[in-house]
Amino acid sequence: MRVGFDLSPTLPPHSAGITRAVESTLTALESRGELEVVRLLPPQGTTPRAFRAGHGKRVQEMDLAGIHSFTSAFAWRGPGKRVQTIHELPWRHGCQENADWSHRFWASFGTRRADRVITASSVVADELGLPLAEDNGKLHVIPWGVDDAFCAQPPDNVIDEVLLGTYTLPERPLLLCLGAVRAKKNLASLLRGVAALVERKGPTVQVVITGPDTHDLRTDLGLAQQLGLARFISTPGTIEAAHLPGLMRLAALVPVLSHSEGFALPVLEAHASGTATLTPAGSVQAQTAGAPGFHCDPADPASVADGIADALDQSESRREQLIAQAAPFTWERTAQGIEQVWKSLS
């Protein structure tokens, strides 16, 4: 079966996590060879909407069975099957990011037009409220995977500690906050938790916030200043992709306290690296983290402080559990799930 895969999510402004997921999924699909993968990348200067409008013509000219979209939007008109991906419903959690009318439209009416719908977590599947494939519905839950680069031991001749100098980081427990430069990542709750930890004279930590300079980041840095945390904050900017696995291994904890997530890939990447995570109890992130992860109530600074302290104290004893928890999540399994979706449409 010959299927077109829309690569629009690999371009800005999509997140690094989405880009990694798309690239890793396609690599696994191409390696398996069960589907003939046709990569469809928008020409420079073409908007995603304009690019999607041409998918019907591409289906005919390239003899495609249909188009696989890694986002909720797809070509409404034209021939070919349509597979839609819905990552999250942020408006259900009070988030404004990706909560405009178009995202809501695609998550509601788009699911009626699509032939199949994919999401990465059962939490989001429950929020969508669509019948699952196993119940003769169109909704498939296909978890993401973890790249092999995220592992507990560095490759031969690689010294992770060099990265401390590269990004000017101190030799104290690092709380690695990936991409926490957007309001939805809820950095403020972590900062208040760290302030509570400092007040009770708990372990001294360094909050490392990766990503570009944004208005939301500046707001949170202002909060850190008010809380007396300025000396405990590092903002190294955007991290090179090749350095991310090493930083994961160096981190003492990866907090993912976001108001909304679709899967929380960094949680799995951290666990595969042998690094603990802190997530909101009952969230998508907590589901991805499973039993070995540490959980808290982000609205309660004392609970966040407890979670940080527990993770620093117990993570080494849970290290093997963390690694084992991430092991079943492979891109091979993700690819297999997508193959089954498309074969069900043949």
N, C-alpha and C positions, 0 to 999 in steps of 0.2 A: 504494500500500500504506500502510495506516494503522498506525503503530507507536507504542507507549507507551515513553517513556524515563524511567526511574527517576532522579530528581534528588537522591536521598538523599546522594550524595557531594559535593554543593555545600554541605552543612551541616556544622557542627562535629561530631566532631573531625577530619574529613578535612583533609588538607594543602591549602595554597594552590595547589600545583601541580596536584593532582587537580581542584580546583575550576575552575582556569583551563582545563584540558584539556576538562572536560565542557562548560563554557559555550561555549568556542570551537568545539567540535565541533558542538554543537547549532545555533549561529549559522550555521555553514557548511552544515549539512544543510537548515536552513530557507531559506537563500538559494538553494540549488540547486533545491529543490522536487521532487526525485525521490521522496522519501518524505514522507508526511503525518506530521509530528512532533507527538506529543501529549506535552506535558510533564507529568510526574506528580511533584508535590512533596508530601512528607509534611506533614499538618497539624501545627501547633505542638503539642508535647507528645507526639506519636506516635513511638514507637521505630521504627527502620528495620525490625526484625523484624516488628512488628505491621503496619506499612505493607505490607510484602511479602506478608503473609498475605492481603491483600485484592486482590492483583493478578488472581487468577482471575476475581473478580467484575467487576473493571474491564475485563478483556478482553471479557467478554460484554456489559456495559452500554455500553461505548464502541465496540464493534465493532472491536476491535484484532486485528491479525494475531498480535501477541505483545508481549512486554516485553523491552526492551534494558536490561541491567544494566551499569553502568560499574564494578561491583565483582564479586567472585567469588560473592557470595550472590544468590539469586533465589528466587522462589516455587516451592516444590517441587511443589505440587499445583495442579490447575486447568487450564483450557484455554489454548490459545495457544502459540506458539513461544517458546523461551527462548534468549537470547543472553547469554553470560557473559563477563566480562572478568577476566583474571588478570594483575595487574600484576607481581608478583614472588613468589619463594619464599624469604623471608628466612631461614627455618630451615636452608636449604641453605648459608648463609653465616655461621652462628653468631649470628644476630640474634634477640633475644627479641621485638622489636616486631612485632606482627601475625603472631606465630608460634604462637599458641595452637591448641588442638585444633579450634576452629571454622574457622579459616583453613585449616588442613591438610585438614579434611574437605571444604571446598568446592573446594580445589585438586585433590583426589583423586576423591571420589565425585561432586562437582558436575559435573565434566567429563563424566561418564557420562550424567548426566540432561540436561544442556544440549544443545540442538540444534546450536549453534555456539559456539565458544570463540574469544575474541580476546585477543591480547597484543601489546604494542607493540614488542617486540624479539625477534630471532631467538635471542639468548642465553637468554631465558626460555623461548622455544618449545623449545629443545633440552633445557632442564631439565625441562619438562613431559613430554617424550617422546611426545607424541601425534602421530598422522599429520597431515600438513599438508593443507590444502584442495586444493592442486595434485596431491596423491597420493590424492585421493578421501577425505581425512580431514575432520575438522570444525574443525581449528585454523587460524585466520587470523592472520598477522602484519601489523598495521596500525600503522605508526609515527605518532607525534603530529606536530603542526606547531608553527609559531612565529607569534605574533601580530604584526601589522604594526607595533605600537608599539615592538617591539624592532628597532631599526635603527641603522645606524652614525652617522647625523647627527641631531641633535635637530630637532624641528619649528621652524618660524619663530617667533621671539620667545620661545623657550625657552632658558634658560641653565642647563645642567646643574650648573655649579659652585655655584649657589645652594644645592644640596642639601648641600654640605659644611658650610655654616652651619646648615642645618636639622637635621642629625643630628650636629653637633659633631665633624666628622671632620677630621683634619690633612691638609695638602697633601704627602703622601708616597704612594708606591705602595700602593694598597689591595688587600688580598686579601679579596674579598667572599664570605663563607661564609653562604649563604642557608639559613635554618632549621636551622642547625647547633646546635640546642639539645636534640637527641635523640641518644642514644647511638649509634644506627645511622649517624649522619652522620660519625662517626669524627673529630671535631674534635681529639682527642688526638694523632692521628698528624700532623696539620698543625702543631700547637703544637710537637711535638718536632722537626719539620723546620725550623720557624722558629728554634727555639733553636740548632739546628746551624748555620743560616745566620748567626745573630748571633755564634756562637763563632768562625766562620771569617772574621768581619768582612766579610760580604757586604752586599748592599744592605739599607738600613733599610726595613722595610715596616710596614704597619698592618693587623692582622687585624680585620675588621669582621664581627661575628657577629649576624645578624638573627634575630628571633623573640622570643617571650615568655620570662620568667624561669622556668626549670625546674630540677629537682634535677640533671639531667644537665649543664646549663649551669654550675651552681654547682660541680659536681665538676671540670669542665674549667677553670673559672676558678681553682680551687685549684691545679690542675696548672700553669697559666700563671704563677701566683705563685711556685711552687716553681722553675720554670725561669727566673725573672727576667724575664718577658715582660710584666708588668702594664702598663707604659707603652706597649706596642705593641698593646694590645687595646682595641677599642671595641665596646660593646654598645648599639646605638641602639634596641633593642626591635623591635616589629613595624613594618615599612615599609609606608607607604601604597602601594596598588597602582599609583597614577598615578606614583609616584616611582621605581618599580623599573627601568623602562627607562633613566632617567637615571643611576641608580647603576651599572647594568651598563656604561654607556659610560664612567663615571668610573673604574671598577675597572681595575687593572692585570692582575688575574688572578682567575678564579673557580675555586677548588679544589672538587672534588666527590669526596672520598675515601671516600664511604660504603661500609660493609661490604656493603650490598645496595641496589639500585635496580631499578626496573622499566623505566625509560627514561632518566631524568635530564634532564628538560625544561630546567633551568637551563643545561645545557651548550649546547643549541641556542640558547637565548635569548642567551647570552653571545656565541656565534659570530656570530649575526645582528647583534649590536651592535658587532662588530669587536674583541671582548675575548677573550683567550686563556683556556683552561681547563687544569686539571691533574687527571688522573684515574688510577685504578689500572690498570696494564697488564693487559689481558685481561678487563676488567670490562664490564658493560653500558654504563657511562659512557664507557669508552674506545671502544666500538663506535659510540656516538652521536657522539662527538667526531671520529672518523675520523683521517686522517693529519695534519691541521693542528693537532690538539690535542697537548698535552704530557702525558707519562705517567711514572709512577714506581711504586716499590714502597712502599706506605704503611707497611709494617712496618719499613722502613729509614730512619731520620731523615736519613741522608746522601743517600739517593735522593730524598727529598722536597725537601731543600734544593737539590739539583742541579736538580730540576724547576722550583722557584720561580725560581732564578737564570737558568736557560735561558729560561723564559717572559718574564722581565723583559728579558732581553737580545735575544730574537729575535721577540717577539710582533709588533712593528711590521712586520717584514719578512714576516710571515705574515698580516697583517691581511686582505688581499684573499682569500687562501685560506680564512680563517675564515668570511668573509661568504659566499663562494661555496659552501662546504660546507653551510651552513645553508639556502641558498636553495631547494633542492627540497622541504624539509619544510614543507608548507603544510597548513592545516586543510581546505582544499579537497580535497587528496589523501586526508586522513583520512576525510572525509565520503564520498568516492567509494568507499573501501574498505568502509565500513559499509553503504552502499547495495548493494554487490555481495553482501555477506553476506546481507542480508535478501531480496534478489531470488532468491538461491539457495534460499531456503526457500519461495518462492511456488509 
